[in-house]
Amino acid sequence: MRGLTQEQKDFLDNEMTAYRKRTGNHLNSISKLDSVKYDLVVNMNVFETIYQEVNMYLWDNTQKSTPKGARLYSGLTVVEE
């Protein structure tokens, strides 16, 4: 099974941070990622399940772009950092 490369993860981390600064919201879904930027990620390392891998990476790393002390809604509870 193939996964995201470090280059792809770094790119997505930068996009999550920029999205948070620009909108005040989390980039936690591939549906929020610009299609041109998604194509850039795909072309770095194409594999069969890349859509799912990118989407899961964004969801799993939502907290990376959250400022310390911010409140997150985790689906069932509000989490204080």
PyMOL commands that set and color helices and strands:
alter all, ss='L'
color gray80, all
select helices_A, chain A and resi 6-23+30-32+35-44+50-60+62-65
alter helices_A, ss='H'
color red, helices_A
select strands_A, chain A and resi 71-73+78-80
alter strands_A, ss='S'
color yellow, strands_A
deselect
rebuild
show_as cartoon
